[in-house]
Amino acid sequence: MTTLVRSTDTLTRDALAVLQPGFLGTTAPDWLLRRIGEGLSAVGLFGRNIVSPGQLAALTAQLRAERDDVLVAIDEEGGDVTRLEVRTGSSFPGNCALGSVDDTELTRAVARELGRRLAECGVDLNWAPSADINSNPDNPVIGVRSFGADTALAARHTVAYVEGLQSAGVAACTKHFPGHGDTNVDSHHALPRIDVDLDTLHARELVPFRAAIAAGSKAVMSAHILLPALDPNRPATLSPQILTGLLREELGYQGLIVTDGMEMQAISAVYGIERGSVLAIAAGADAICVGGGLADEATVLRLRDALVAAVRDGELPEERLADAAARVRALADWTRRARGAAAEPGAASLPPARPGGGTVPGTDIGLVAARRAVKVTAGTRPYTPPTSAPYVAAFTPVANIAVGDETPWGVAAELAVLLPGTTSDTYSGEAGTSPLLAHVLGVAGDRRIVAVVRDVHRHPWMADALDALIAARPDTVVVEMGVDRAEPRGALHIATHGAARVCGRAAAEVIAGKGAGA
């Protein structure tokens, strides 16, 4: 059994230091403030915690009144995955849109502006960007969260994103190591398995992570995926071969290693969160992300006590826990110094970055990027924009947990601004193609129909309904807001490469004849 050389109080503080829990509400509960005072070094924020920038700034100030160096983390990828704007949709297009433009200066500018807004609200660690290569087009959890299927493209945009975000004083957390793109299972629900050889992993999945490490990414997030070529027994988050052998020793990464959410079924259903957290720290992880689904004091205490007990039982080396806690504190020190630099005279008033370098006051860089990402394919006949309000039929798949179903998406709200009177309904595949088509045609009447889809290539019911609709109404406009892989359909086919609010705005402008490509 390992001999404890430090006090129980120090051990307990280290166990609290490696946790990144969530909580309920828009103000910090008393239990959270108390645990921060006892050594909890990080807090994770989600959409449920955010109402407005002002409220978020007050919340982070409340946390730092208890402890100035607490890490405030958020899962703000922009695009489909937003917490800052969970109720309205993001002001920034996501990775797929940026990758489709393939202008690294634009990606850097978008990430910098996103980081600036996070920093203004007191957030200093962002669990982004996703460096996963979307090598499996049927991937149910990555999709438009990836810069694309091309390895070199994903690598250069990952670097641009990391540099842009960190130039604003917000630590980047490149994810999901060693690459979640070639999966067909969502790790929120089960354990994905990637059966590729080492040569493929090094030539494909690992390339963006190598680039991010070279660019100085302050954190890396592990994936809950099984890669038998690296470790046939344990998923990456729990694997010493992957976190220590590959990431630390072979790739030379010395920053913070954060786990993906430990309440996800890939870990919790197999190992339990307590056992999983112990194994993750032992494997080389430094911070335990928990709180997306578990957000109470009891969870924090269970994990703290499990880590302390593992040290006392000799299962987790005390030195490993101390090293993990030290890395958390080192990142907190970097973010505190970054906040200080941002507070210097003139720093806080920096306007958004210009895509080609420099700055330009008032530029809505997110909308600029979304407009550039739109790809328009005309049908066989010249397109004539509607002169009256159209009808929008949104074909809606089940959202994955990372994206969530609370964030609005589509084009109807944005189109209603340009063409007042626009109405819409949402449809799923449950009713079947014939009833769905009959309803759409009956409600639309003689109005122009705009069919909005998301990853139509992954959903046969959606493709069938869309084909039937176009056969009945050839003047239908199709807007694809997911991965654009299906053949263009309709009188006008608009691919936005993401479902952020600004992507909907860019598509609406084209439909109304006010945007590029109309």
C-alpha positions as CSV (number, residue, x, y, z in Angstrom):
1,M,0.0,0.0,0.0
2,T,1.2,3.5,-0.8
3,T,2.5,5.4,2.2
4,L,0.7,8.8,2.5
5,V,3.3,11.5,2.8
6,R,0.9,14.4,2.8
7,S,-2.0,15.4,5.1
8,T,-5.5,14.1,4.5
9,D,-6.5,17.7,3.9
10,T,-4.0,18.1,1.1
11,L,-5.1,14.9,-0.5
12,T,-8.7,16.0,-0.3
13,R,-7.9,19.3,-1.9
14,D,-6.1,17.6,-4.7
15,A,-9.1,15.3,-5.3
16,L,-11.4,18.3,-5.5
17,A,-8.9,20.1,-7.8
18,V,-9.2,17.6,-10.6
19,L,-13.0,17.7,-10.8
20,Q,-14.9,19.9,-13.3
21,P,-18.5,19.6,-12.2
22,G,-21.7,21.3,-13.3
23,F,-24.6,22.7,-11.3
24,L,-28.2,23.8,-11.7
25,G,-29.4,27.4,-11.9
26,T,-28.1,30.8,-13.1
27,T,-26.4,31.7,-9.8
28,A,-23.9,29.6,-7.9
29,P,-25.5,27.4,-5.2
30,D,-24.1,27.6,-1.7
31,W,-22.7,24.0,-1.9
32,L,-20.6,24.9,-5.0
33,L,-19.1,28.0,-3.4
34,R,-18.3,26.0,-0.3
35,R,-16.5,23.3,-2.3
36,I,-14.6,26.0,-4.2
37,G,-13.4,27.3,-0.9
38,E,-12.3,23.8,0.0
39,G,-10.2,23.3,-3.1
40,L,-12.5,22.7,-6.1
41,S,-10.5,24.3,-8.9
42,A,-13.0,24.2,-11.9
43,V,-16.6,24.6,-12.8
44,G,-18.4,23.6,-16.0
45,L,-21.1,25.7,-17.5
46,F,-24.0,24.6,-19.7
47,G,-27.0,26.1,-21.4
48,R,-29.1,25.7,-18.2
49,N,-26.7,28.2,-16.5
50,I,-26.9,31.0,-19.0
51,V,-29.6,33.6,-19.7
52,S,-27.6,36.6,-21.0
53,P,-24.0,37.9,-21.2
54,G,-24.6,40.2,-18.2
55,Q,-26.0,37.3,-16.1
56,L,-23.1,35.1,-17.1
57,A,-20.6,37.8,-16.2
58,A,-22.3,38.1,-12.8
59,L,-22.2,34.4,-12.3
60,T,-18.5,34.1,-13.1
61,A,-17.8,37.0,-10.8
62,Q,-19.7,35.3,-8.0
63,L,-17.5,32.2,-8.5
64,R,-14.3,34.2,-8.5
65,A,-15.3,36.1,-5.4
66,E,-14.8,32.8,-3.6
67,R,-11.6,32.0,-5.4
68,D,-9.9,34.1,-8.0
69,D,-8.1,31.3,-9.8
70,V,-11.1,29.0,-10.3
71,L,-11.3,27.7,-13.9
72,V,-14.6,28.5,-15.5
73,A,-15.1,26.1,-18.4
74,I,-17.8,25.9,-21.1
75,D,-18.7,23.7,-24.1
76,E,-19.0,26.4,-26.7
77,E,-18.1,25.1,-30.1
78,G,-20.2,27.7,-31.9
79,G,-22.3,26.3,-34.8
80,D,-24.7,23.6,-33.7
81,V,-23.2,23.2,-30.2
82,T,-23.7,26.5,-28.3
83,R,-24.2,27.3,-24.6
84,L,-23.8,31.0,-24.8
85,E,-26.8,31.3,-27.2
86,V,-28.6,28.1,-26.4
87,R,-32.0,29.8,-26.7
88,T,-31.5,31.6,-29.9
89,G,-28.8,29.7,-31.9
90,S,-25.2,30.7,-32.4
91,S,-23.9,33.9,-33.9
92,F,-21.0,31.8,-35.2
93,P,-21.0,29.1,-37.8
94,G,-19.4,25.8,-36.7
95,N,-16.4,23.9,-37.9
96,C,-17.9,22.3,-41.0
97,A,-18.9,25.7,-42.3
98,L,-15.4,27.1,-41.6
99,G,-13.8,24.1,-43.2
100,S,-15.9,24.4,-46.3
101,V,-14.6,28.0,-46.8
102,D,-11.1,26.8,-46.1
103,D,-9.7,30.2,-45.1
104,T,-7.6,29.8,-42.0
105,E,-7.5,33.5,-41.4
106,L,-11.3,33.5,-41.3
107,T,-11.3,30.5,-38.8
108,R,-8.8,32.3,-36.7
109,A,-10.8,35.5,-36.7
110,V,-14.1,33.7,-35.8
111,A,-12.3,31.8,-32.9
112,R,-10.8,35.0,-31.7
113,E,-14.1,36.8,-31.6
114,L,-15.8,33.9,-29.9
115,G,-13.0,33.9,-27.3
116,R,-13.3,37.6,-26.8
117,R,-17.0,37.2,-26.0
118,L,-16.3,34.3,-23.6
119,A,-13.5,36.3,-21.9
120,E,-15.8,39.3,-21.4
121,C,-18.2,37.0,-19.6
122,G,-15.5,35.6,-17.4
123,V,-15.1,32.2,-19.1
124,D,-11.5,31.1,-19.5
125,L,-11.5,27.4,-20.6
126,N,-13.5,26.4,-23.7
127,W,-14.0,22.6,-24.4
128,A,-13.3,23.2,-28.1
129,P,-12.4,22.8,-30.9
130,S,-13.3,19.4,-32.2
131,A,-10.3,18.2,-34.2
132,D,-12.1,15.0,-35.2
133,I,-11.9,14.1,-38.9
134,N,-15.3,13.2,-40.2
135,S,-14.0,10.1,-41.9
136,N,-17.3,8.2,-41.4
137,P,-20.1,10.2,-43.1
138,D,-22.7,8.3,-41.0
139,N,-21.1,9.4,-37.7
140,P,-24.1,10.2,-35.5
141,V,-22.3,12.5,-33.1
142,I,-19.5,14.5,-35.0
143,G,-20.8,15.5,-38.4
144,V,-20.8,19.3,-38.8
145,R,-18.8,19.6,-35.6
146,S,-15.8,18.5,-37.7
147,F,-13.9,20.8,-40.0
148,G,-14.2,18.1,-42.6
149,A,-13.1,14.7,-43.9
150,D,-9.7,15.9,-45.2
151,T,-6.9,15.4,-42.8
152,A,-4.7,18.3,-43.8
153,L,-7.7,20.7,-43.8
154,A,-8.8,19.6,-40.4
155,A,-5.3,20.0,-39.0
156,R,-4.7,23.6,-40.4
157,H,-8.1,24.8,-39.2
158,T,-7.6,23.2,-35.8
159,V,-4.4,25.2,-35.4
160,A,-6.1,28.4,-36.6
161,Y,-9.0,27.9,-34.1
162,V,-6.6,27.1,-31.2
163,E,-4.5,30.2,-32.0
164,G,-7.5,32.5,-32.4
165,L,-9.2,31.3,-29.2
166,Q,-6.1,31.6,-27.1
167,S,-5.1,35.0,-28.5
168,A,-8.3,36.2,-26.6
169,G,-7.0,34.7,-23.4
170,V,-9.3,31.7,-23.4
171,A,-7.7,28.2,-23.1
172,A,-8.5,25.9,-26.0
173,C,-9.3,22.2,-25.3
174,T,-8.8,20.2,-28.4
175,K,-11.0,17.2,-28.6
176,H,-11.8,14.2,-28.8
177,F,-8.4,12.5,-28.6
178,P,-7.4,10.3,-30.4
179,G,-10.2,11.1,-32.8
180,H,-14.0,10.4,-32.8
181,G,-14.6,10.8,-36.5
182,D,-14.7,7.2,-37.6
183,T,-17.4,6.0,-35.3
184,N,-21.0,4.9,-36.0
185,V,-22.0,5.0,-32.3
186,D,-22.6,8.0,-30.1
187,S,-20.5,7.6,-26.9
188,H,-23.3,9.4,-25.0
189,H,-25.2,6.1,-25.4
190,A,-22.7,3.3,-25.8
191,L,-19.0,2.6,-26.3
192,P,-17.9,3.2,-29.9
193,R,-15.1,1.0,-31.4
194,I,-12.7,2.0,-34.1
195,D,-11.1,-0.9,-35.9
196,V,-8.3,0.7,-37.9
197,D,-4.6,0.0,-37.8
198,L,-1.8,2.1,-36.3
199,D,-0.7,3.4,-39.6
200,T,-4.1,4.7,-40.4
201,L,-4.5,6.3,-36.9
202,H,-1.1,8.1,-37.3
203,A,-1.8,9.2,-40.9
204,R,-5.4,10.4,-40.3
205,E,-6.8,10.7,-36.8
206,L,-3.7,11.9,-34.9
207,V,-2.6,14.5,-37.5
208,P,-4.8,17.4,-36.2
209,F,-3.9,16.6,-32.6
210,R,-0.2,16.7,-33.4
211,A,-0.8,20.1,-35.0
212,A,-2.8,21.4,-32.1
213,I,0.0,20.3,-29.6
214,A,2.6,22.1,-31.7
215,A,0.3,25.2,-31.7
216,G,0.2,25.2,-27.9
217,S,-3.3,24.0,-27.1
218,K,-3.6,24.4,-23.4
219,A,-5.8,21.4,-23.0
220,V,-6.8,18.2,-24.8
221,M,-10.0,16.2,-24.2
222,S,-10.0,12.4,-24.3
223,A,-12.7,10.4,-26.2
224,H,-14.7,7.5,-24.8
225,I,-13.8,5.2,-27.7
226,L,-12.2,1.8,-27.9
227,L,-9.2,1.5,-30.3
228,P,-7.9,-2.1,-30.2
229,A,-4.8,-1.1,-32.2
230,L,-3.8,1.0,-29.2
231,D,-5.5,-0.7,-26.3
232,P,-7.8,-3.7,-26.8
233,N,-9.2,-3.5,-23.3
234,R,-10.0,0.1,-22.2
235,P,-11.4,3.2,-23.9
236,A,-9.0,6.0,-24.5
237,T,-10.2,8.0,-21.4
238,L,-9.2,5.1,-19.2
239,S,-6.1,3.9,-21.1
240,P,-2.5,4.4,-19.8
241,Q,-1.3,3.3,-23.3
242,I,-3.3,6.1,-25.0
243,L,-3.1,9.0,-22.5
244,T,0.3,8.5,-21.1
245,G,2.1,6.3,-23.7
246,L,0.8,8.0,-26.8
247,L,-0.3,11.5,-25.8
248,R,2.3,12.3,-23.2
249,E,5.3,10.3,-24.2
250,E,5.1,9.8,-27.9
251,L,3.4,13.1,-28.9
252,G,5.1,15.0,-26.1
253,Y,2.1,16.8,-24.8
254,Q,2.5,18.4,-21.4
255,G,-0.7,20.4,-21.0
256,L,-3.9,19.5,-19.3
257,I,-5.7,16.3,-20.2
258,V,-9.5,16.6,-19.6
259,T,-11.9,13.7,-19.9
260,D,-15.1,13.9,-21.9
261,G,-18.2,13.8,-19.7
262,M,-17.9,10.8,-17.3
263,E,-21.7,10.4,-17.0
264,M,-21.8,9.4,-20.7
265,Q,-22.9,5.8,-21.1
266,A,-19.7,4.7,-22.7
267,I,-18.1,5.0,-19.2
268,S,-20.8,5.2,-16.6
269,A,-22.8,2.1,-17.9
270,V,-19.6,0.0,-18.0
271,Y,-17.4,1.2,-15.1
272,G,-19.5,3.7,-13.1
273,I,-18.4,7.3,-12.7
274,E,-16.5,6.7,-9.5
275,R,-14.5,3.8,-10.8
276,G,-14.1,5.4,-14.2
277,S,-12.8,8.6,-12.6
278,V,-10.1,6.7,-10.6
279,L,-9.1,4.8,-13.7
280,A,-8.9,8.0,-15.8
281,I,-6.6,9.8,-13.4
282,A,-4.5,6.7,-13.1
283,A,-4.3,6.5,-16.9
284,G,-3.0,10.0,-17.2
285,A,-6.0,12.3,-17.2
286,D,-5.7,15.5,-15.1
287,A,-9.3,16.7,-14.9
288,I,-12.6,14.9,-14.7
289,C,-15.5,16.5,-16.6
290,V,-18.8,15.7,-15.0
291,G,-21.9,17.7,-14.8
292,G,-23.6,17.6,-18.2
293,G,-26.2,15.2,-16.7
294,L,-25.0,15.0,-13.1
295,A,-25.0,18.4,-11.4
296,D,-25.3,18.1,-7.6
297,E,-23.1,18.2,-4.6
298,A,-23.5,14.4,-3.9
299,T,-21.8,13.6,-7.2
300,V,-18.8,15.9,-6.4
301,L,-18.5,14.3,-2.9
302,R,-18.7,10.7,-4.4
303,L,-16.0,11.4,-6.9
304,R,-13.8,13.2,-4.3
305,D,-14.1,10.3,-1.9
306,A,-13.5,7.7,-4.6
307,L,-10.2,9.4,-5.5
308,V,-9.1,9.7,-1.9
309,A,-10.0,6.1,-1.2
310,A,-8.1,4.9,-4.3
311,V,-5.0,6.6,-3.1
312,R,-5.3,5.2,0.4
313,D,-5.9,1.7,-1.0
314,G,-2.8,2.0,-3.3
315,E,-4.8,1.8,-6.5
316,L,-4.0,5.4,-7.5
317,P,-0.5,6.6,-6.8
318,E,-0.6,9.7,-4.7
319,E,2.0,11.3,-6.9
320,R,-0.3,10.9,-10.0
321,L,-3.1,12.7,-8.3
322,A,-0.8,15.5,-7.1
323,D,0.6,15.8,-10.6
324,A,-2.9,16.1,-12.1
325,A,-3.9,18.7,-9.5
326,A,-0.8,20.7,-10.3
327,R,-1.6,20.7,-14.0
328,V,-5.1,22.1,-13.2
329,R,-3.6,24.8,-11.1
330,A,-1.0,25.6,-13.7
331,L,-3.7,26.2,-16.3
332,A,-5.7,28.3,-13.9
333,D,-2.5,30.4,-13.3
334,W,-2.2,30.9,-17.1
335,T,-5.9,31.9,-17.4
336,R,-5.6,34.3,-14.5
337,R,-2.6,36.0,-16.1
338,A,-4.4,36.1,-19.4
339,R,-7.3,37.9,-17.7
340,G,-4.9,40.4,-16.2
341,A,-3.5,41.1,-19.7
342,A,-7.0,41.6,-21.1
343,A,-7.7,44.1,-18.3
344,E,-4.7,46.3,-19.3
345,P,-5.7,49.8,-20.7
346,G,-7.1,49.5,-24.2
347,A,-7.1,45.7,-24.3
348,A,-10.8,45.2,-23.5
349,S,-11.9,47.6,-26.3
350,L,-10.3,45.6,-29.1
351,P,-12.8,45.3,-31.9
352,P,-13.3,42.0,-33.8
353,A,-10.5,40.6,-35.9
354,R,-10.5,41.2,-39.7
355,P,-10.2,38.0,-41.6
356,G,-7.1,39.2,-43.5
357,G,-5.5,40.6,-40.4
358,G,-6.0,43.7,-38.3
359,T,-9.4,44.8,-37.0
360,V,-12.5,46.4,-38.2
361,P,-15.1,47.9,-35.8
362,G,-18.6,46.5,-35.9
363,T,-17.8,43.6,-38.2
364,D,-20.2,40.6,-37.6
365,I,-17.5,38.0,-38.4
366,G,-19.9,35.1,-37.7
367,L,-22.4,36.2,-40.3
368,V,-19.6,37.0,-42.8
369,A,-18.3,33.5,-42.3
370,A,-21.8,31.9,-42.6
371,R,-22.4,33.7,-45.9
372,R,-19.2,32.6,-47.3
373,A,-19.9,29.0,-46.3
374,V,-23.2,28.8,-48.2
375,K,-23.1,26.6,-51.4
376,V,-25.9,27.1,-53.8
377,T,-26.8,24.7,-56.6
378,A,-29.5,25.8,-59.1
379,G,-32.0,23.4,-60.5
380,T,-32.7,22.9,-64.2
381,R,-34.8,26.1,-64.5
382,P,-33.8,29.6,-63.5
383,Y,-34.6,30.4,-59.9
384,T,-37.2,33.0,-59.1
385,P,-37.3,34.2,-55.5
386,P,-40.8,34.1,-53.9
387,T,-42.7,37.4,-53.9
388,S,-44.9,36.4,-51.0
389,A,-44.5,34.5,-47.7
390,P,-43.4,30.9,-48.2
391,Y,-44.1,27.8,-46.2
392,V,-41.2,26.1,-44.4
393,A,-41.3,22.4,-43.8
394,A,-38.5,21.4,-41.4
395,F,-37.7,17.6,-41.5
396,T,-36.3,17.1,-38.1
397,P,-34.1,14.2,-37.0
398,V,-33.5,13.3,-33.3
399,A,-30.7,15.6,-32.1
400,N,-27.6,14.1,-30.5
401,I,-27.0,15.0,-26.9
402,A,-24.0,17.2,-27.6
403,V,-26.2,19.4,-29.7
404,G,-29.3,19.2,-27.6
405,D,-32.9,19.8,-28.7
406,E,-33.4,23.1,-26.9
407,T,-31.5,25.2,-29.4
408,P,-33.7,26.4,-32.3
409,W,-32.5,25.8,-35.9
410,G,-33.7,26.3,-39.4
411,V,-34.5,29.2,-41.7
412,A,-38.1,30.0,-40.8
413,A,-37.4,32.7,-38.2
414,E,-34.8,34.4,-40.4
415,L,-36.9,34.1,-43.5
416,A,-39.9,35.7,-41.7
417,V,-37.8,38.9,-41.3
418,L,-37.2,39.1,-45.0
419,L,-40.6,37.7,-46.1
420,P,-43.2,38.6,-43.4
421,G,-45.9,36.0,-43.0
422,T,-43.6,33.0,-43.4
423,T,-45.0,30.0,-41.5
424,S,-43.5,26.7,-40.7
425,D,-44.0,23.2,-39.2
426,T,-41.7,20.4,-38.2
427,Y,-41.9,16.8,-39.4
428,S,-40.4,13.5,-38.3
429,G,-40.4,10.1,-40.0
430,E,-42.9,8.6,-37.7
431,A,-46.0,9.4,-39.8
432,G,-44.6,7.9,-43.0
433,T,-44.0,9.5,-46.4
434,S,-47.6,9.7,-47.7
435,P,-49.2,11.3,-44.7
436,L,-46.3,13.7,-44.3
437,L,-46.5,14.8,-47.9
438,A,-50.2,15.2,-47.8
439,H,-49.9,17.5,-44.7
440,V,-47.1,19.6,-46.2
441,L,-49.0,20.1,-49.5
442,G,-52.3,20.8,-47.7
443,V,-50.9,23.4,-45.4
444,A,-48.7,25.0,-48.0
445,G,-51.4,25.5,-50.6
446,D,-50.0,27.5,-53.5
447,R,-47.2,29.1,-51.4
448,R,-43.6,28.3,-52.3
449,I,-42.3,25.4,-50.1
450,V,-38.9,25.5,-48.5
451,A,-37.8,22.1,-47.2
452,V,-35.2,22.2,-44.5
453,V,-33.2,19.0,-43.8
454,R,-30.3,18.0,-41.6
455,D,-28.0,15.1,-42.7
456,V,-30.5,13.8,-45.3
457,H,-27.9,11.2,-46.3
458,R,-28.3,9.5,-42.9
459,H,-32.1,9.4,-42.8
460,P,-33.9,7.3,-45.4
461,W,-37.3,8.6,-44.3
462,M,-36.1,12.2,-44.9
463,A,-34.8,11.4,-48.4
464,D,-38.0,9.6,-49.3
465,A,-40.2,12.5,-48.1
466,L,-38.0,15.0,-49.9
467,D,-38.1,13.2,-53.2
468,A,-41.9,12.8,-53.0
469,L,-42.3,16.5,-52.2
470,I,-40.1,17.6,-55.1
471,A,-41.9,15.3,-57.5
472,A,-45.2,17.0,-56.4
473,R,-43.8,20.5,-56.2
474,P,-40.7,21.0,-58.4
475,D,-40.3,24.6,-57.4
476,T,-39.5,23.5,-53.8
477,V,-36.3,25.0,-52.3
478,V,-34.1,22.6,-50.3
479,V,-31.9,23.8,-47.5
480,E,-29.4,21.2,-46.2
481,M,-28.1,22.3,-42.7
482,G,-26.1,19.2,-41.9
483,V,-23.3,17.5,-43.7
484,D,-23.8,18.0,-47.5
485,R,-23.4,14.6,-49.1
486,A,-26.6,13.9,-50.9
487,E,-27.2,14.8,-54.5
488,P,-28.7,18.4,-54.9
489,R,-32.5,18.4,-55.1
490,G,-35.1,21.0,-55.8
491,A,-35.4,24.3,-57.7
492,L,-32.6,25.6,-55.5
493,H,-30.4,23.5,-53.2
494,I,-28.7,25.5,-50.5
495,A,-26.0,23.8,-48.3
496,T,-25.2,25.8,-45.2
497,H,-22.8,23.3,-43.6
498,G,-24.3,23.8,-40.2
499,A,-27.5,24.8,-38.4
500,A,-26.3,27.9,-36.4
501,R,-28.6,30.9,-36.4
502,V,-26.3,32.8,-38.8
503,C,-26.3,29.8,-41.2
504,G,-30.1,30.1,-41.3
505,R,-29.8,33.9,-41.9
506,A,-27.4,33.3,-44.8
507,A,-29.7,30.7,-46.4
508,A,-32.8,33.0,-45.9
509,E,-31.0,35.8,-47.8
510,V,-30.4,33.5,-50.7
511,I,-34.0,32.2,-50.7
512,A,-35.3,35.8,-50.7
513,G,-33.0,36.8,-53.5
514,K,-30.9,39.1,-51.3
515,G,-27.8,36.9,-50.9
516,A,-24.9,35.6,-53.0
517,G,-25.9,32.8,-55.3
518,A,-29.6,33.7,-55.4
